[in-house]
Amino acid sequence: MELTARAFWLRSPGHGEIREVALPAPVEGEVLVRTLCSGVSRGTETLVFRGGVPESQHASMRAPFQDGDFPAPVKYGYLSVGRVEEGPVSLRGRTVFCLYPHQTRYVVPASAVTVVPDSVPASRAVLAGTVETAVNALWDAAPLIGDRIAVVGGGMVGCSVAALLARFPGVRVQLVDADPARGDIARALGVDFALPEDAAGECDLVVHASATEAGLTRSLELLRPEGTVLELSWYGDRRVSLPLGEAFHSRRLVVRSSQVGSVSPARRDSRTYADRLALALELLAEPAFDALITGECGFEELPDVMAKLTSGSIPGLCHRVVYDDV
């Protein structure tokens, strides 16, 4: 009997739809996963939904199990949690995370799934990909005990970075965002909060994740001499300008990029992609991360919801998608 599934596709920029897709029968070394829930990576996925991936970045922006090509039609996404229905005995019945688009069931190599620890509920495990980005950022940033740190931009990535920094001994961590409502999330994560104009300066490190020109400019202003801005924002097809005159040179400031496409050079000799993702899932045992999930919808609602997430009419951070046929 032929296996089928339902998948969310971007038909054209700004227009999504649910399609029925055929699945291959799993062979040795593969698993059949039935999806429990998935997460919308708000920044990247809304950029894809509006057709904003620059042509020069089409190859580097491909998700591991993406179908189609940018700008559309394309099946995109990478925060999926499900239960293994068929596959190796060691995985059968286990809850797993996979970098797979929004789809009710799928067949992938067994090596493409990571077992979710028993201490982490499936509903929270959808954050694994975002926390993995935060892990890589902190491997790049290498904060030190006692550092004064600001995280500018209280989106999914920024809040994940702040949540991890809250565990570092002796650091002063402040989440900075223009939306006062993010103060509640900061408190849930155990860090201070400030509006941009009220943020504490003389920072050793500023992690920027607002994807705005104003946010990056403010990040530079918050640094002490010889301090570093770690840039996590993805701007897509937008250009930004920076005040690299003024005190930028005299204060010997540093702007450094980081992203999740490769393992941080600081850990490349000893850690793999699989190690990094497994660590992210272990860290999600902390219940405070639940504060990052601010909305939920059914899978069949996703075409309409994705349009609203992209327009901003549905605010918040991570939007969780639940699947009714499980």
C-alpha positions in Angstrom: 0.0 0.0 0.0 1.4 3.4 -1.0 2.4 5.7 1.8 1.2 9.3 1.6 1.6 12.4 3.7 0.5 16.0 3.7 3.0 18.8 3.4 3.1 22.6 3.6 4.4 24.2 0.4 5.0 27.8 -0.6 3.2 27.9 -3.9 4.4 31.5 -4.7 5.7 34.3 -2.5 3.1 35.1 0.0 0.9 32.1 -0.8 1.1 28.7 0.9 -0.9 25.5 0.5 -1.2 22.0 1.8 -0.3 19.3 -0.7 -0.5 15.5 -0.6 2.8 13.8 -1.3 3.8 10.2 -1.8 6.4 8.6 0.5 8.8 5.9 -0.3 8.7 2.8 1.8 11.5 2.9 4.3 14.5 0.6 3.6 17.2 -0.6 5.9 18.9 2.3 7.5 15.9 4.6 7.2 13.1 5.6 9.6 9.4 6.5 9.0 8.5 9.4 11.3 5.0 10.5 12.2 5.1 14.2 13.1 3.8 15.3 16.5 4.6 19.0 16.2 6.8 21.4 14.3 8.0 25.0 14.9 8.0 28.0 12.6 11.5 29.6 12.7 9.9 33.0 12.5 12.8 35.1 11.1 14.0 32.7 8.4 10.7 31.1 7.4 8.8 34.4 7.0 11.7 35.7 4.9 11.3 32.6 2.7 7.5 33.1 2.7 7.7 36.6 1.3 10.3 35.6 -1.3 13.1 37.5 0.3 16.0 35.1 -0.1 18.6 36.7 -2.3 19.6 34.8 -5.4 23.2 34.7 -4.3 22.1 32.8 -1.2 19.8 30.3 -2.8 22.3 27.4 -2.3 23.5 28.3 1.2 19.9 28.8 2.4 18.7 25.4 1.4 17.3 23.4 4.3 18.5 19.8 4.7 15.3 18.2 3.3 14.0 21.1 1.2 12.0 20.3 -1.9 11.8 22.8 -4.8 13.8 25.9 -5.2 13.7 29.6 -4.1 11.7 31.7 -4.4 8.9 29.1 -5.1 7.4 26.6 -5.2 9.4 25.3 -2.3 8.8 23.1 0.8 10.8 24.6 3.6 11.3 24.3 7.3 13.6 22.6 9.8 12.0 22.2 13.3 10.1 18.9 13.3 9.5 16.5 16.2 7.9 13.2 15.7 7.7 9.5 16.7 9.5 6.8 14.8 7.0 4.3 13.5 9.3 2.1 11.4 13.1 1.7 11.5 15.9 0.3 13.6 14.7 -1.4 16.8 16.7 1.2 18.8 14.7 4.0 17.4 11.2 2.5 17.0 8.7 4.3 19.2 11.2 7.0 20.2 10.5 10.7 20.0 13.0 12.3 17.7 13.9 15.8 16.3 14.7 16.2 12.6 15.6 19.2 10.4 12.5 18.5 8.2 9.8 20.8 6.8 6.2 20.9 8.0 4.8 17.5 6.9 2.6 14.9 8.6 5.0 12.0 8.0 8.3 11.5 6.3 11.1 9.0 5.6 14.7 10.0 6.2 18.0 8.2 7.0 18.2 7.1 10.6 21.3 9.3 11.0 19.1 12.4 10.3 17.1 12.1 13.5 18.2 12.9 17.0 16.5 11.2 20.0 14.8 13.7 22.3 15.8 13.1 25.9 13.1 11.8 28.2 13.5 15.1 30.3 12.4 17.2 27.3 8.7 17.2 26.2 8.1 17.0 22.5 6.2 20.3 22.6 9.4 22.1 23.7 11.8 20.1 21.5 10.7 22.1 18.5 13.1 24.8 19.8 16.1 22.5 19.3 17.2 24.1 16.0 17.1 27.6 17.5 18.9 26.6 20.6 21.5 24.9 18.4 22.1 28.3 16.8 22.5 29.9 20.2 25.0 27.1 21.2 27.1 27.8 18.1 27.0 31.6 18.8 28.3 31.1 22.3 31.0 28.8 21.1 32.0 31.7 18.7 31.6 34.4 21.4 33.4 32.5 24.2 32.0 34.7 27.0 34.1 34.8 30.2 33.1 34.7 33.8 32.1 38.2 35.0 31.5 39.6 31.5 29.0 42.4 30.9 26.8 41.2 28.1 23.8 42.6 26.2 21.6 40.6 23.8 20.0 43.1 21.4 16.8 41.6 19.8 14.4 39.5 21.7 13.3 37.1 19.0 13.7 33.3 19.1 17.5 33.4 18.6 18.2 36.3 20.9 16.1 34.9 23.7 17.7 31.5 23.3 21.1 33.1 23.6 20.0 35.0 26.7 18.6 31.9 28.3 21.9 30.1 27.9 23.9 33.1 29.1 21.8 33.2 32.2 23.6 30.0 33.3 27.1 31.5 33.0 28.6 32.4 36.4 29.0 36.0 37.4 27.9 37.6 34.1 25.6 40.6 33.8 23.1 39.7 31.0 20.5 42.2 29.7 18.0 41.5 27.0 17.4 44.6 24.9 14.3 45.0 22.7 12.0 47.8 21.5 8.9 45.8 22.6 8.2 46.2 26.3 6.3 43.0 26.2 9.6 41.1 25.8 10.3 42.1 29.4 8.0 39.3 30.6 9.9 36.8 28.6 13.3 38.1 29.9 12.1 37.6 33.4 10.9 34.1 32.7 14.4 33.3 31.3 16.1 34.8 34.4 17.7 37.9 32.7 17.3 41.6 33.0 15.4 43.6 30.4 15.8 47.1 28.9 14.5 49.2 26.1 17.2 50.3 23.7 17.5 53.8 25.1 17.8 52.5 28.7 20.3 49.7 28.1 23.4 49.5 30.2 26.6 50.3 28.3 30.3 49.4 28.6 29.6 45.8 27.5 32.4 43.3 26.9 30.1 41.5 24.4 26.9 42.4 22.6 25.1 39.7 20.7 22.9 41.3 18.0 19.9 39.4 16.8 17.3 42.1 15.9 17.9 42.0 12.1 17.5 45.8 12.1 20.0 48.6 11.2 19.0 50.5 14.4 19.7 47.4 16.5 23.1 46.9 15.1 24.0 50.6 15.5 22.8 50.5 19.1 24.9 47.3 19.7 28.0 49.2 18.7 27.1 52.0 21.1 26.8 49.7 24.0 30.4 48.3 23.8 33.3 49.2 25.9 36.6 50.0 24.1 37.8 46.8 22.2 34.4 45.2 22.8 32.8 42.8 20.3 29.4 42.7 18.6 28.6 39.1 17.6 26.2 39.4 14.6 23.5 36.7 14.4 21.0 38.6 12.3 20.1 37.4 8.8 19.1 40.4 6.6 18.1 38.5 3.5 18.0 40.9 0.6 18.1 44.1 2.7 21.2 46.4 3.0 22.2 48.0 6.3 24.5 51.0 6.9 26.6 51.5 10.0 28.3 54.5 11.7 31.9 53.2 11.2 33.3 56.7 11.6 32.8 58.4 14.9 34.4 56.3 17.7 34.5 53.0 15.8 38.2 53.1 15.1 39.4 54.9 18.1 37.6 52.5 20.4 38.9 49.5 18.3 35.5 47.9 18.2 34.9 44.5 16.6 31.9 43.2 14.5 32.0 39.4 14.0 29.5 37.2 12.3 28.2 33.9 13.5 25.6 31.4 12.1 24.7 27.8 12.4 25.8 26.6 8.9 29.1 25.3 10.2 30.4 24.3 13.6 32.2 27.1 15.3 36.0 27.0 14.6 36.5 27.0 18.3 34.9 23.5 18.5 35.4 22.1 15.1 38.2 19.8 16.1 36.2 18.1 18.8 32.5 18.6 18.0 30.3 17.5 15.1 26.9 18.8 13.9 25.3 15.8 15.7 27.1 16.7 19.0 25.9 20.3 18.8 22.3 19.3 18.2 22.3 16.7 20.9 23.7 19.3 23.3 20.9 21.7 22.3 18.3 19.1 23.1 19.9 18.3 26.5 19.8 22.1 27.4 16.0 22.1 26.6 15.3 20.2 29.8 15.1 23.7 31.3 11.4 24.6 31.6 12.2 28.3 31.2 12.4 27.8 27.4 8.7 27.3 27.3 8.4 31.1 27.4 9.7 31.2 23.8 6.6 29.4 22.5 4.0 32.1 22.2 1.5 30.7 19.8 0.0 27.5 18.4 -2.1 26.3 15.4 -3.2 23.2 13.7 -1.2 21.9 10.7 -4.1 22.6 8.3 -4.2 26.2 9.4 -0.6 26.8 8.5 -1.1 28.5 5.0 -3.2 31.2 6.6 -1.1 31.5 9.8 2.2 31.8 7.9 0.8 34.8 6.0 -0.2 36.4 9.3 3.2 35.6 10.9 4.9 37.3 7.9 2.7 40.4 8.1 3.1 40.7 11.8 -0.6 40.4 12.6 0.3 37.4 14.7 3.0 38.6 17.1 5.3 36.6 19.3 8.3 34.3 19.1 8.1 30.6 18.1 4.8 29.4 16.7 4.1 25.7 17.3 2.2 23.6 14.8 0.4 20.6 16.1 -0.7 17.6 14.0 -4.2 16.2 14.4 -3.7 12.8 12.9 -1.5 11.5 15.7 
